[in-house]
Amino acid sequence: MFTHQISIQVKQGVDLAEAVSQFTSLIGSYYQNGQVLHKQLNTYGEDGLITYVAETQEEDSLNAKYNNELIKMRIGLLEEHCGNKLEIKLLGKSHEEVAVCNCNQRDFYLLIADHSSVDSPVKCGACFDVIPLYKLPPHNESGYYEILAWEQNYKGVDTLQINGHAGEEWATEQISNPNSELSIQGRAVCSAIEQNTSVKTYYYLHNGKETTVEEELDAVCPACKTPWLLSQPLAGGIFPFKCDNCRLVSTFSSNIKG
């Protein structure tokens, strides 16, 4: 990942509060378009310079070629109001390494997240590296709200499951049951991605049930009840379960007895 500084100098006499409001809206639109990774808006200003430090997936994530029409409009209005051009400066490469997919052909996509993930929740099914959202067809004019909304919900639910005690049982059900509210939301996102890209898109189901090795080897898809153990696990052995009918994948349980 990479760190960028996004800034604009506000001319003297210009309404600074309005400039900050427009700048904040622009950063929000960058987030909705997948170009900025964090939702938190930590803008700051000094001597009329409004600045935001952003984490991005790639070195060129903020390149104008990825801007949608809403971002173009917001930049135009901001620059007109401030009397100056928006500036984007690369500060450096982050210590956290997140590989971005460079496959020429992708057999399928995978929608997956967890409580601590900061990168795109869409992964390549072949190399299991990240697909930046701005490299997918947008869901609507503002970008990828449906994907990001599901991701935020998933991270919140997974946090409850990880922390334990308050809401743990409910949270585990939400991330494990293919027909839970969270899974229904995520599977709808998968269907939309598949429709927009013509690439099969699978949803990851958490598997933390208490079981045995024998039971795992005889496991069936929790949605359609057909066998779903693969002879060759996906992503270097991470996902041994896959159902093509239901577009689901999963791992061996983390609670295998014996």
Secondary structure, DSSP 8 states (H G I E B T S, - for coil): -EEEEEEEE--TTS-HHHHHHHHHHHHHHHHHTTSS-------EEETTEEEEEEEESSTTTT-GGG--HHHHHHHHHHHHHHTS--EEEEEEE-SS---B---SS-SEEEE---TT--S-SEEETTT--B--GGGS--SBTTB-HHHHHHHHHHHHHHHHHHH-STTHHHHHHHHH-TTSHHHHHHHHHHHHHHHHHSSEEEEEE----EEEHHHHHT-B-TTT--B-EEEEEEGGGTEEEEETTTTEEE---SEEE-
